[in-house]
C-alpha cells in the first residue's frame, strides 16, 4: 500500500458551503510609522540576486534599507505606577503604539517588554575558550555583518545571528578554523527565523567568495541547534533599542546612528558581559548627546530602570570604540554606515563632552 503522504488527493470546493457573512481575513498590524504614514519594514529592503564579490572598498550599498521608525509614546496617566513582574523586573509602564489603531495591540507592549527583560537575565556573559581571542571574535562579528549585508537578509536577522554566535562560543569549543562556519551557520538559522524568504546556503557560499563548505555548513547548523536545544528566541539589542527609541523620539537618521553604535559595541570584548538592554540604552544616550538633547530623560530611566550612573562605564567604553578609527574589528561596519544610503552616520563626530555626563 502506498504511503498516505505519497498519494495524490483532490479536493472540491463547494460554493454552497461558503458563508457569505464570514468576516474578512484580518490584515497584519502595522509595524512602523514615518510621518504618520504606514510603512511595512519588511517591504523596504530590496531583495536582489546580485552577489557582490568585490572587496570592501568597492562594495555597493543597496538603494533601500529596512527601517523601523515607530511613533513616540506618551506616558500612561491612569496607570503610572510601578509594575512588578515575577519579582524580577520592575518598571513604569508607558503607552507604546497608536491607541486609535485597532490593529495596534498596545496593551501587550509592556508585557512583551517585561518578559524580554526577564528573559535576558537567563543568559550568561560570553566566556571565551582558549582557542580564540577577543579580537578574532570581534572581526568575525564584523564578517557576519558583511555576510548579512551581501545576502540581503532583514535587519533583525543580523542581531539574532550575532546572539546565536555568542551562545555558540559559550557552549562549544570553537577554533579559529571553524569560526567562519559557525558564524555562517548562525546567520543561516537567524534568517530562517526572521526573514520571509530565508537565505539559501548557495547564496551564503557565493557571498563568502566560496570560502564556505556546504556539507560543513549543514553540520555546523545541526550542531548549533543541538547544543542550544533549539532555543533561538532571546531578546536582542535591536529589540530593546526599538522600545527606547519610541520613548526617546526618533528620526530615520537618529535610528540609523543608534544602530551603528550598537553594532560597533557588539564587536568589542568590553561588551561581552553587558546585557542587550544596557547596550541599547548606551546607544540612545550617545545618540541624544550627539543631537544636543538631554542625555537621559526621566521617562527613559523609569521605563528602562537604568540611570546614567548605571551606564557610565558602558558610555566610556563605547566612546573609546567609536573614536578609534583604526579598529580592525569594525572595518565593514564603518564602511556600511559611512555610505549615503545609511546617511553617513559613521562620519558623525562623537563629542568629548559626552564624558562629562558620566557620574
Residue frames as qw, qx, qy, qz and C-alpha x, y, z in Angstrom:
[[0.000, 0.888, 0.459, 0.000, 0.00, 0.00, 0.00],
 [0.391, 0.527, -0.037, 0.754, 1.32, 3.39, -0.95],
 [0.292, -0.286, -0.483, 0.775, 2.07, 5.78, 1.87],
 [0.076, 0.838, 0.515, -0.162, -0.60, 8.37, 2.58],
 [0.166, -0.763, 0.128, 0.611, 1.96, 11.12, 2.01],
 [0.207, -0.237, 0.684, 0.658, 2.75, 9.90, -1.49],
 [0.267, 0.533, 0.793, 0.125, -0.86, 9.62, -2.61],
 [0.007, 0.174, 0.247, 0.953, -2.47, 12.32, -4.69],
 [0.027, 0.550, 0.734, -0.397, -5.53, 13.90, -3.15],
 [0.020, 0.367, 0.392, 0.844, -8.08, 16.12, -4.82],
 [0.010, -0.438, -0.613, 0.658, -10.43, 18.49, -3.08],
 [0.064, 0.568, 0.599, 0.560, -13.64, 20.00, -4.36],
 [0.019, -0.139, -0.312, 0.940, -14.67, 23.49, -3.35],
 [0.028, -0.588, -0.782, -0.204, -18.41, 23.75, -3.00],
 [0.015, 0.392, 0.046, 0.919, -19.83, 27.24, -3.26],
 [0.561, -0.593, -0.362, -0.450, -22.85, 26.39, -1.08],
 [0.752, -0.406, -0.391, 0.343, -20.59, 25.73, 1.89],
 [0.377, 0.188, -0.138, 0.897, -19.06, 29.19, 1.83],
 [0.174, -0.730, -0.544, 0.377, -20.51, 31.56, 4.40],
 [0.319, 0.680, 0.231, 0.618, -21.15, 34.88, 2.63],
 [0.327, -0.901, -0.042, -0.282, -21.24, 36.66, 6.00],
 [0.845, -0.259, -0.124, 0.452, -17.84, 35.35, 7.10],
 [0.177, -0.936, 0.109, 0.283, -15.51, 38.07, 8.28],
 [0.638, 0.706, -0.263, 0.161, -12.64, 39.01, 6.05],
 [0.834, -0.082, -0.256, 0.482, -9.17, 37.96, 6.97],
 [0.307, -0.931, -0.017, 0.197, -7.59, 40.43, 9.41],
 [0.580, 0.702, -0.234, 0.341, -4.61, 42.21, 7.98],
 [0.716, -0.135, -0.349, 0.590, -1.29, 42.19, 9.79],
 [0.238, -0.926, -0.204, 0.211, -0.98, 45.11, 12.20],
 [0.417, 0.842, -0.188, 0.288, 1.36, 47.91, 11.15],
 [0.831, -0.231, -0.187, 0.470, 4.92, 47.68, 12.36],
 [0.444, -0.218, 0.000, 0.869, 6.17, 51.17, 11.73],
 [0.178, 0.912, 0.367, -0.043, 5.20, 54.72, 11.08],
 [0.450, -0.092, 0.127, 0.879, 7.06, 57.55, 9.37],
 [0.126, 0.049, -0.077, -0.988, 5.40, 60.97, 9.48],
 [0.566, 0.202, 0.489, -0.632, 2.10, 59.23, 10.34],
 [0.711, 0.399, -0.369, -0.446, 2.32, 57.22, 7.13],
 [0.902, -0.208, 0.363, -0.102, 2.29, 53.47, 7.45],
 [0.386, 0.637, -0.654, -0.132, 5.42, 51.65, 6.33],
 [0.985, -0.147, 0.050, -0.072, 5.91, 47.91, 6.32],
 [0.263, -0.768, 0.554, 0.184, 9.58, 47.40, 7.24],
 [0.716, -0.043, 0.672, 0.185, 9.79, 44.00, 5.57],
 [0.624, 0.659, 0.387, 0.161, 8.95, 45.59, 2.22],
 [0.033, 0.974, -0.149, -0.169, 11.54, 48.33, 2.45],
 [0.434, -0.527, 0.649, 0.337, 14.53, 46.12, 1.75],
 [0.639, 0.557, -0.325, -0.419, 15.35, 45.31, -1.83],
 [0.831, -0.136, 0.534, 0.069, 15.80, 41.61, -2.43],
 [0.455, 0.745, -0.391, -0.291, 18.34, 41.06, -5.15],
 [0.988, 0.041, 0.109, 0.101, 20.05, 38.12, -6.73],
 [0.457, 0.770, -0.326, 0.303, 23.20, 40.13, -7.39],
 [0.849, -0.415, -0.100, 0.311, 26.19, 38.79, -5.50],
 [0.061, 0.958, -0.265, 0.086, 28.83, 41.30, -4.52],
 [0.948, -0.019, -0.059, 0.313, 32.24, 39.75, -4.99],
 [0.363, 0.729, -0.209, 0.541, 34.35, 42.88, -4.75],
 [0.473, -0.057, -0.556, 0.681, 36.48, 44.00, -1.84],
 [0.182, -0.649, -0.544, 0.499, 35.26, 46.33, 0.90],
 [0.089, -0.415, 0.102, 0.900, 36.21, 49.49, -0.96],
 [0.198, 0.038, -0.606, -0.770, 34.06, 48.56, -3.96],
 [0.061, 0.373, 0.903, -0.205, 31.04, 47.20, -2.11],
 [0.184, -0.348, -0.403, -0.827, 27.77, 48.50, -3.46],
 [0.166, 0.155, 0.662, -0.714, 25.32, 49.70, -0.83],
 [0.116, 0.500, 0.832, 0.212, 21.70, 48.76, -1.63],
 [0.041, -0.422, -0.244, -0.872, 19.37, 51.54, -2.69],
 [0.590, -0.539, -0.111, -0.591, 16.89, 50.77, 0.07],
 [0.227, 0.171, -0.846, 0.451, 17.22, 49.53, 3.61],
 [0.489, -0.545, -0.658, -0.174, 14.71, 48.14, 6.05],
 [0.017, 0.332, -0.360, 0.872, 13.79, 50.67, 8.71],
 [0.390, -0.554, -0.734, 0.052, 11.69, 50.52, 11.81],
 [0.017, 0.220, -0.173, 0.960, 10.64, 54.07, 12.63],
 [0.304, -0.518, -0.799, 0.027, 7.98, 53.96, 15.28],
 [0.194, -0.794, -0.188, -0.545, 5.76, 56.55, 16.91],
 [0.150, 0.294, -0.603, 0.726, 6.87, 58.16, 20.13],
 [0.407, -0.486, -0.773, 0.013, 4.79, 57.06, 23.12],
 [0.246, -0.616, 0.132, -0.737, 3.03, 59.06, 25.77],
 [0.049, 0.129, -0.854, 0.502, 3.13, 58.15, 29.43],
 [0.407, -0.478, -0.734, -0.257, 0.01, 56.41, 30.73],
 [0.164, -0.461, 0.266, -0.830, -1.57, 58.87, 33.14],
 [0.775, -0.353, -0.037, -0.523, -4.12, 56.48, 34.64],
 [0.980, -0.179, -0.059, 0.070, -1.65, 53.69, 35.29],
 [0.361, 0.739, -0.419, 0.385, 1.62, 55.49, 36.03],
 [0.715, -0.581, 0.333, -0.202, 2.71, 53.02, 38.66],
 [0.011, 0.528, -0.846, -0.076, 5.50, 50.55, 39.09],
 [0.913, 0.073, -0.157, -0.369, 4.61, 47.14, 37.74],
 [0.375, -0.502, 0.777, -0.056, 6.19, 44.12, 39.35],
 [0.837, 0.297, -0.334, -0.315, 6.68, 41.06, 37.16],
 [0.933, -0.052, -0.334, 0.123, 7.60, 37.88, 38.98],
 [0.563, -0.800, 0.111, 0.175, 9.63, 39.97, 41.50],
 [0.767, 0.009, 0.271, 0.582, 12.41, 40.18, 38.91],
 [0.288, 0.176, 0.255, 0.906, 11.94, 43.35, 36.89],
 [0.018, -0.761, -0.528, 0.377, 10.04, 46.46, 37.95],
 [0.251, 0.053, 0.296, 0.920, 9.41, 49.42, 35.68],
 [0.298, 0.483, 0.298, -0.767, 6.96, 52.21, 34.92],
 [0.511, 0.437, 0.709, 0.215, 4.56, 51.32, 32.16],
 [0.056, 0.426, -0.225, -0.874, 4.46, 53.54, 29.10],
 [0.685, 0.548, 0.381, -0.292, 1.89, 53.75, 26.32],
 [0.207, -0.402, 0.673, 0.585, 3.64, 52.50, 23.19],
 [0.231, 0.306, 0.843, 0.378, 1.87, 52.46, 19.87],
 [0.214, -0.140, -0.252, -0.933, -1.17, 54.14, 18.35],
 [0.239, 0.208, 0.801, -0.508, -4.28, 53.78, 20.58],
 [0.538, 0.444, 0.068, -0.714, -6.54, 54.89, 17.72],
 [0.493, 0.360, -0.700, -0.370, -5.45, 51.97, 15.55],
 [0.867, -0.215, 0.201, -0.402, -7.44, 48.85, 16.40],
 [0.931, 0.253, -0.239, 0.107, -4.76, 46.67, 14.84],
 [0.309, 0.547, -0.540, 0.560, -2.03, 48.09, 17.08],
 [0.752, -0.490, -0.438, -0.047, -2.39, 45.98, 20.21],
 [0.126, 0.688, -0.390, 0.599, -0.78, 48.44, 22.60],
 [0.716, -0.563, 0.173, -0.375, -1.96, 46.62, 25.73],
 [0.985, -0.072, -0.003, 0.156, 0.61, 43.88, 25.12],
 [0.485, 0.728, -0.289, 0.388, 3.67, 46.06, 24.52],
 [0.264, -0.704, 0.503, -0.426, 4.65, 46.41, 28.18],
 [0.915, -0.205, 0.305, -0.168, 4.03, 42.72, 28.82],
 [0.875, 0.419, -0.066, 0.232, 6.34, 41.75, 25.97],
 [0.225, 0.778, -0.385, 0.444, 8.99, 44.20, 27.13],
 [0.548, -0.591, 0.473, -0.356, 8.96, 42.91, 30.72],
 [0.981, 0.012, 0.192, -0.040, 9.11, 39.32, 29.53],
 [0.742, 0.550, -0.176, 0.341, 12.19, 40.04, 27.43],
 [0.058, -0.769, 0.452, -0.447, 13.92, 41.89, 30.30],
 [0.775, -0.387, 0.438, -0.240, 13.40, 38.81, 32.46],
 [0.952, 0.294, 0.066, 0.058, 14.48, 36.54, 29.62],
 [0.486, 0.735, -0.350, 0.318, 17.81, 38.29, 29.11],
 [0.413, -0.682, 0.511, -0.322, 18.75, 37.58, 32.72],
 [0.951, -0.081, 0.282, -0.098, 18.84, 33.87, 31.89],
 [0.810, 0.515, -0.100, 0.263, 21.80, 34.21, 29.51],
 [0.679, -0.555, 0.067, 0.475, 25.35, 34.24, 30.89],
 [0.108, 0.873, -0.297, -0.371, 28.05, 36.61, 29.60],
 [0.816, 0.511, -0.269, 0.010, 30.25, 35.48, 26.72],
 [0.633, -0.604, 0.470, 0.117, 33.07, 33.27, 28.01],
 [0.537, 0.676, -0.461, -0.206, 35.90, 32.65, 25.59],
 [0.979, -0.086, 0.098, 0.155, 37.59, 29.34, 25.01],
 [0.487, -0.629, 0.359, 0.489, 41.35, 29.33, 24.83],
 [0.627, 0.221, 0.573, 0.479, 41.39, 28.63, 21.10],
 [0.254, 0.724, 0.356, 0.533, 40.11, 32.09, 20.05],
 [0.308, -0.145, -0.270, 0.900, 40.84, 35.66, 21.08],
 [0.143, 0.699, 0.442, -0.544, 38.63, 38.69, 21.69],
 [0.112, 0.551, -0.361, -0.744, 39.97, 40.32, 18.54],
 [0.024, 0.008, -0.906, -0.422, 39.17, 37.27, 16.42],
 [0.084, 0.538, 0.812, -0.209, 35.66, 37.19, 17.81],
 [0.126, 0.710, 0.157, -0.674, 35.16, 40.90, 17.04],
 [0.099, 0.397, -0.608, -0.681, 36.45, 40.51, 13.49],
 [0.035, 0.201, 0.957, 0.208, 34.13, 37.55, 12.99],
 [0.147, 0.673, 0.597, -0.412, 31.12, 39.62, 14.07],
 [0.141, 0.643, -0.224, -0.719, 32.19, 42.28, 11.57],
 [0.039, 0.151, -0.859, -0.487, 32.34, 39.49, 8.96],
 [0.132, 0.469, 0.864, -0.128, 28.82, 38.37, 9.93],
 [0.177, 0.724, 0.214, -0.632, 27.70, 41.95, 9.35],
 [0.112, 0.477, -0.573, -0.657, 29.30, 41.87, 5.91],
 [0.017, 0.092, 0.965, 0.246, 27.78, 38.50, 5.03],
 [0.157, 0.591, 0.693, -0.381, 24.38, 39.68, 6.25],
 [0.187, 0.677, -0.050, -0.710, 24.57, 42.81, 4.14],
 [0.117, 0.337, -0.734, -0.578, 25.59, 40.98, 0.98],
 [0.006, -0.223, -0.969, -0.106, 22.95, 38.27, 1.37],
 [0.278, -0.264, -0.219, -0.897, 20.29, 40.99, 1.89],
 [0.369, -0.423, -0.812, 0.158, 18.67, 39.50, 4.98],
 [0.261, -0.846, -0.262, -0.384, 16.42, 41.66, 7.14],
 [0.020, 0.701, -0.434, 0.566, 17.91, 43.72, 9.97],
 [0.740, -0.472, 0.293, -0.380, 16.62, 41.52, 12.78],
 [0.975, 0.145, -0.140, 0.095, 18.46, 38.54, 11.27],
 [0.441, 0.607, -0.429, 0.503, 21.80, 40.24, 11.89],
 [0.299, -0.570, 0.477, -0.598, 21.29, 40.78, 15.60],
 [0.921, -0.191, 0.187, -0.283, 19.89, 37.30, 16.12],
 [0.868, 0.362, -0.269, 0.207, 22.81, 35.77, 14.21],
 [0.196, 0.610, -0.521, 0.564, 25.29, 37.59, 16.45],
 [0.616, -0.435, 0.385, -0.532, 23.40, 36.37, 19.51],
 [0.993, 0.042, -0.001, -0.111, 23.44, 32.79, 18.28],
 [0.668, 0.509, -0.394, 0.373, 27.16, 33.03, 17.52],
 [0.124, -0.601, 0.520, -0.595, 27.87, 34.34, 21.03],
 [0.841, -0.267, 0.267, -0.387, 25.90, 31.46, 22.50],
 [0.934, 0.280, -0.207, 0.087, 27.93, 29.02, 20.43],
 [0.322, 0.615, -0.523, 0.495, 31.11, 30.48, 21.90],
 [0.469, -0.475, 0.485, -0.566, 29.76, 29.76, 25.37],
 [0.887, -0.068, 0.274, -0.365, 28.51, 26.26, 24.68],
 [0.957, 0.199, 0.125, 0.171, 31.12, 24.63, 22.47],
 [0.525, -0.516, 0.343, 0.584, 34.79, 24.76, 21.62],
 [0.577, 0.803, 0.149, 0.008, 35.23, 26.96, 18.53],
 [0.666, -0.260, 0.279, 0.642, 38.61, 27.12, 16.88],
 [0.068, 0.613, -0.219, -0.756, 39.87, 29.84, 14.52],
 [0.011, -0.098, 0.831, 0.547, 39.47, 27.39, 11.63],
 [0.044, -0.457, -0.882, -0.111, 35.82, 26.65, 12.43],
 [0.013, 0.456, 0.358, -0.815, 34.72, 30.16, 13.44],
 [0.242, 0.224, -0.370, -0.869, 33.62, 31.18, 9.96],
 [0.324, -0.196, -0.867, -0.324, 31.48, 28.07, 9.52],
 [0.191, -0.483, -0.737, 0.433, 29.81, 28.66, 12.89],
 [0.057, 0.398, 0.091, -0.911, 29.25, 32.33, 12.04],
 [0.309, 0.072, -0.586, -0.745, 27.62, 31.50, 8.69],
 [0.317, -0.311, -0.895, -0.050, 25.51, 28.78, 10.30],
 [0.077, -0.445, -0.545, 0.707, 24.33, 31.33, 12.87],
 [0.241, 0.314, -0.168, -0.903, 23.16, 33.65, 10.10],
 [0.316, -0.059, -0.826, -0.464, 21.52, 30.75, 8.30],
 [0.228, -0.428, -0.838, 0.251, 19.47, 29.88, 11.38],
 [0.002, 0.451, 0.300, -0.841, 18.66, 33.52, 12.11],
 [0.247, 0.163, -0.448, -0.844, 17.42, 34.06, 8.58],
 [0.309, -0.249, -0.886, -0.240, 15.11, 31.07, 8.87],
 [0.191, -0.515, -0.689, 0.473, 13.59, 32.66, 11.96],
 [0.025, -0.589, -0.181, 0.788, 13.35, 36.28, 10.83],
 [0.104, 0.286, -0.488, -0.818, 13.17, 36.52, 7.03],
 [0.743, 0.329, 0.211, -0.543, 10.04, 35.98, 5.00],
 [0.881, 0.436, -0.185, 0.000, 12.29, 34.31, 2.43],
 [0.698, -0.609, 0.306, 0.222, 15.26, 32.73, 4.26],
 [0.209, 0.761, -0.558, -0.257, 18.65, 32.99, 2.67],
 [0.981, 0.153, -0.100, -0.059, 19.84, 29.84, 0.90],
 [0.761, -0.442, 0.306, 0.362, 23.11, 28.04, 1.54],
 [0.670, 0.400, 0.322, 0.536, 24.15, 28.68, -2.06],
 [0.085, 0.922, 0.080, 0.368, 23.78, 32.44, -1.59],
 [0.564, -0.796, 0.209, 0.062, 25.85, 32.36, 1.60],
 [0.815, -0.111, 0.353, 0.446, 28.58, 30.39, -0.16],
 [0.498, 0.621, 0.262, 0.545, 28.68, 32.84, -3.07],
 [0.156, -0.952, -0.013, -0.262, 28.66, 35.87, -0.77],
 [0.667, -0.662, 0.298, 0.166, 31.60, 34.39, 1.14],
 [0.351, 0.735, -0.533, -0.227, 33.55, 34.03, -2.11],
 [0.896, 0.124, -0.416, -0.096, 33.38, 30.25, -1.83],
 [0.096, 0.498, -0.718, 0.476, 35.19, 30.16, 1.50],
 [0.641, -0.161, 0.511, -0.550, 32.35, 28.10, 2.99],
 [0.143, 0.111, -0.958, -0.222, 31.76, 24.40, 2.52],
 [0.616, -0.236, -0.313, -0.683, 28.17, 23.21, 2.05],
 [0.760, -0.212, -0.614, 0.016, 28.49, 19.95, 3.97],
 [0.422, -0.049, -0.533, 0.732, 30.39, 21.57, 6.82],
 [0.218, -0.196, 0.060, -0.954, 27.89, 24.43, 6.99],
 [0.716, -0.290, -0.418, -0.478, 25.00, 21.97, 7.31],
 [0.698, -0.165, -0.615, 0.327, 26.85, 20.08, 10.05],
 [0.203, 0.050, -0.385, 0.899, 27.50, 23.29, 11.96],
 [0.451, -0.281, -0.158, -0.832, 23.85, 24.28, 11.66],
 [0.790, -0.289, -0.512, -0.173, 22.79, 20.95, 13.16],
 [0.578, -0.059, -0.543, 0.606, 25.42, 21.25, 15.87],
 [0.051, -0.201, 0.194, -0.959, 24.23, 24.73, 16.81],
 [0.635, -0.320, -0.293, -0.640, 20.64, 23.53, 17.02],
 [0.797, -0.221, -0.555, 0.089, 21.62, 20.65, 19.28],
 [0.474, -0.018, -0.483, 0.736, 23.90, 22.48, 21.70],
 [0.167, -0.128, 0.153, -0.965, 21.37, 25.29, 22.15],
 [0.179, 0.328, 0.894, -0.247, 18.48, 22.81, 22.36],
 [0.134, 0.538, 0.625, 0.549, 16.79, 24.76, 19.55],
 [0.216, -0.817, -0.395, 0.361, 16.42, 27.78, 21.83],
 [0.421, 0.215, 0.242, 0.847, 16.93, 30.71, 19.47],
 [0.158, -0.803, -0.382, -0.429, 14.25, 33.01, 20.91],
 [0.533, -0.458, -0.302, 0.645, 16.04, 35.58, 23.01],
 [0.090, 0.967, 0.173, -0.164, 15.98, 39.39, 23.21],
 [0.675, 0.269, 0.111, 0.678, 18.50, 41.24, 21.07],
 [0.241, -0.359, -0.132, 0.892, 19.84, 44.79, 21.47],
 [0.088, -0.167, -0.484, -0.855, 17.72, 45.83, 18.48],
 [0.348, -0.567, -0.734, -0.142, 14.57, 44.70, 20.29],
 [0.375, -0.659, -0.396, 0.519, 15.24, 46.98, 23.25],
 [0.237, -0.159, 0.203, 0.937, 16.57, 49.75, 21.03],
 [0.119, -0.427, -0.623, -0.645, 13.24, 49.96, 19.22],
 [0.402, -0.714, -0.567, 0.086, 11.43, 50.40, 22.55],
 [0.422, -0.532, -0.148, 0.719, 13.82, 53.06, 23.86],
 [0.167, 0.026, 0.381, 0.909, 13.72, 55.00, 20.60],
 [0.185, -0.616, -0.652, -0.402, 9.95, 55.07, 20.70],
 [0.428, -0.768, -0.375, 0.295, 10.15, 56.76, 24.09],
 [0.436, -0.393, 0.120, 0.801, 13.08, 58.99, 23.17],
 [0.444, 0.822, 0.106, -0.342, 11.63, 60.08, 19.84],
 [0.589, -0.217, 0.596, 0.500, 13.47, 59.38, 16.62],
 [0.512, 0.684, -0.204, -0.477, 14.11, 60.19, 13.02],
 [0.944, 0.317, -0.073, 0.048, 15.42, 57.90, 10.31],
 [0.429, 0.676, -0.449, 0.397, 18.89, 59.34, 10.77],
 [0.345, -0.581, 0.556, -0.484, 18.96, 59.04, 14.55],
 [0.939, -0.085, 0.230, -0.240, 17.70, 55.47, 14.36],
 [0.845, 0.447, -0.213, 0.202, 20.48, 54.52, 11.95],
 [0.147, 0.696, -0.511, 0.483, 23.05, 56.24, 14.16],
 [0.648, -0.437, 0.461, -0.420, 21.85, 54.31, 17.22],
 [0.986, 0.131, 0.082, -0.060, 22.05, 51.05, 15.29],
 [0.586, 0.637, -0.378, 0.329, 25.59, 51.93, 14.23],
 [0.211, -0.643, 0.558, -0.480, 26.60, 52.42, 17.86],
 [0.867, -0.208, 0.337, -0.302, 25.07, 49.09, 18.88],
 [0.936, 0.335, -0.070, 0.084, 26.82, 47.14, 16.13],
 [0.335, 0.697, -0.480, 0.414, 30.15, 48.77, 16.96],
 [0.468, -0.540, 0.530, -0.457, 29.75, 47.81, 20.61],
 [0.963, -0.019, 0.165, -0.212, 28.94, 44.20, 19.73],
 [0.787, 0.488, -0.303, 0.225, 32.39, 43.81, 18.15],
 [0.077, 0.666, -0.533, 0.516, 34.19, 44.75, 21.36],
 [0.570, -0.114, -0.772, 0.258, 35.17, 42.44, 24.22],
 [0.008, -0.089, 0.449, -0.889, 34.23, 45.25, 26.63],
 [0.605, -0.036, 0.026, -0.795, 30.58, 44.46, 25.99],
 [0.429, 0.064, -0.894, -0.113, 30.81, 40.68, 26.35],
 [0.239, -0.302, -0.833, 0.398, 29.22, 40.76, 29.79],
 [0.203, 0.174, 0.149, -0.952, 26.80, 43.64, 29.11],
 [0.409, 0.435, 0.774, -0.211, 23.10, 42.87, 28.77],
 [0.287, 0.421, 0.605, 0.612, 21.35, 43.60, 25.48],
 [0.109, -0.894, -0.426, -0.085, 19.09, 46.21, 27.11],
 [0.430, -0.749, 0.060, 0.500, 22.11, 48.06, 28.56],
 [0.449, -0.030, 0.505, 0.737, 23.81, 48.13, 25.14],
 [0.118, 0.665, 0.582, 0.454, 20.67, 49.63, 23.61],
 [0.289, -0.907, -0.267, 0.153, 20.36, 52.19, 26.40],
 [0.510, -0.480, 0.236, 0.674, 24.01, 53.19, 25.96],
 [0.346, 0.269, 0.565, 0.699, 23.42, 53.78, 22.25],
 [0.051, -0.834, -0.492, -0.246, 20.42, 56.01, 22.97],
 [0.422, -0.798, -0.081, 0.422, 22.40, 58.11, 25.48],
 [0.443, -0.269, 0.400, 0.755, 25.20, 58.74, 22.98],
 [0.216, 0.498, 0.630, 0.555, 22.73, 59.40, 20.18],
 [0.163, -0.899, -0.406, -0.020, 20.90, 62.00, 22.26],
 [0.441, -0.676, 0.099, 0.582, 24.16, 63.76, 23.23],
 [0.402, 0.024, 0.533, 0.744, 25.25, 63.96, 19.58],
 [0.026, 0.624, 0.577, 0.526, 21.88, 65.54, 18.74],
 [0.056, 0.259, -0.278, 0.923, 22.30, 68.05, 21.62],
 [0.629, -0.488, -0.352, -0.492, 19.42, 66.61, 23.61],
 [0.546, -0.577, 0.462, -0.395, 19.15, 65.74, 27.28],
 [0.175, 0.385, -0.904, -0.069, 21.21, 62.54, 27.59],
 [0.264, -0.202, -0.942, 0.047, 18.69, 60.55, 29.59],
 [0.395, -0.401, -0.109, -0.819, 15.11, 61.56, 30.39],
 [0.437, -0.195, 0.656, -0.583, 13.03, 60.57, 33.38],
 [0.864, 0.207, 0.040, -0.458, 10.71, 58.52, 31.16],
 [0.694, 0.445, -0.566, 0.021, 13.65, 56.56, 29.76],
 [0.042, 0.394, -0.784, 0.479, 15.01, 55.97, 33.24],
 [0.604, -0.070, 0.507, -0.611, 11.70, 54.80, 34.68],
 [0.882, 0.298, -0.095, -0.354, 10.96, 52.55, 31.73],
 [0.698, 0.447, -0.543, 0.134, 14.43, 51.03, 31.37],
 [0.776, -0.629, -0.025, 0.038, 15.37, 51.16, 35.08],
 [0.737, 0.094, -0.038, 0.668, 18.84, 52.35, 34.04],
 [0.153, -0.949, -0.051, 0.270, 20.31, 55.56, 35.37],
 [0.456, 0.823, -0.314, 0.130, 23.24, 57.44, 33.83],
 [0.343, -0.657, 0.650, -0.168, 25.35, 56.13, 36.70],
 [0.854, 0.004, 0.514, -0.079, 24.43, 52.55, 35.76],
 [0.780, 0.580, 0.188, 0.144, 25.50, 53.19, 32.18],
 [0.085, -0.938, 0.282, 0.180, 28.60, 55.29, 32.88],
 [0.493, -0.423, 0.693, 0.312, 31.20, 52.57, 32.27],
 [0.618, 0.409, 0.639, 0.205, 29.41, 51.43, 29.11],
 [0.293, 0.947, 0.122, -0.057, 29.28, 55.00, 27.78],
 [0.231, -0.804, 0.479, 0.265, 33.01, 55.42, 28.35],
 [0.575, -0.117, 0.756, 0.289, 33.80, 52.13, 26.60],
 [0.542, 0.653, 0.517, 0.109, 31.52, 52.96, 23.68],
 [0.107, 0.970, -0.103, -0.194, 33.14, 56.38, 23.30],
 [0.355, -0.587, 0.651, 0.326, 36.59, 54.76, 23.03],
 [0.591, 0.206, 0.747, 0.222, 35.30, 52.30, 20.42],
 [0.416, 0.822, 0.389, 0.003, 33.60, 54.95, 18.30],
 [0.042, 0.960, -0.219, -0.167, 36.60, 57.27, 18.31],
 [0.505, -0.413, 0.684, 0.327, 39.11, 54.57, 17.40],
 [0.624, 0.617, -0.133, -0.461, 39.20, 54.82, 13.61],
 [0.286, 0.539, -0.780, -0.137, 41.80, 52.07, 13.22],
 [0.635, -0.145, 0.675, -0.346, 39.85, 49.18, 14.78],
 [0.167, 0.193, -0.869, -0.424, 40.12, 46.08, 12.65],
 [0.126, 0.271, 0.923, -0.243, 37.05, 44.62, 14.37],
 [0.301, 0.692, 0.481, -0.446, 34.72, 47.20, 12.81],
 [0.202, -0.230, 0.527, 0.793, 36.09, 47.72, 9.29],
 [0.001, -0.347, -0.773, -0.531, 32.95, 46.78, 7.37],
 [0.141, -0.731, -0.620, 0.246, 30.51, 48.31, 9.85],
 [0.142, -0.629, 0.027, 0.764, 32.16, 51.70, 9.34],
 [0.081, -0.058, 0.662, 0.743, 32.04, 51.22, 5.58],
 [0.048, -0.517, -0.826, -0.218, 28.36, 50.34, 5.64],
 [0.168, -0.824, -0.469, 0.269, 27.22, 53.15, 7.90],
 [0.237, -0.531, 0.182, 0.793, 29.52, 55.61, 6.16],
 [0.227, 0.259, 0.714, 0.610, 27.58, 55.25, 2.91],
 [0.235, -0.099, -0.127, -0.959, 24.96, 57.66, 1.58],
 [0.557, -0.317, -0.664, -0.385, 22.24, 55.04, 1.95],
 [0.600, -0.483, -0.556, 0.313, 22.89, 54.92, 5.67],
 [0.078, -0.962, -0.144, -0.218, 23.11, 58.73, 5.74],
 [0.497, 0.535, -0.398, 0.555, 26.84, 58.68, 6.56],
 [0.613, -0.748, -0.033, -0.251, 26.17, 58.32, 10.27],
 [0.889, -0.184, -0.089, 0.410, 29.58, 56.68, 10.78],
 [0.465, 0.408, -0.034, 0.785, 31.14, 60.04, 10.00],
 [0.359, -0.859, -0.183, -0.315, 29.37, 61.85, 12.83],
 [0.273, 0.485, -0.553, 0.619, 31.76, 63.42, 15.29],
 [0.663, -0.521, -0.532, 0.076, 31.44, 61.98, 18.78],
 [0.040, -0.829, 0.196, -0.522, 31.90, 64.95, 21.16],
 [0.454, 0.142, -0.711, 0.518, 34.21, 64.51, 24.11],
 [0.326, -0.308, 0.279, -0.849, 31.63, 66.31, 26.22],
 [0.796, -0.205, -0.443, -0.358, 29.76, 63.04, 26.42],
 [0.622, -0.012, -0.649, 0.437, 32.20, 62.01, 29.14],
 [0.063, -0.274, 0.340, -0.897, 31.04, 64.95, 31.26],
 [0.694, -0.274, -0.136, -0.652, 27.72, 63.24, 31.81],
 [0.757, -0.037, -0.642, 0.119, 29.34, 60.18, 33.36],
 [0.516, -0.762, 0.137, -0.367, 28.92, 60.21, 37.11]]
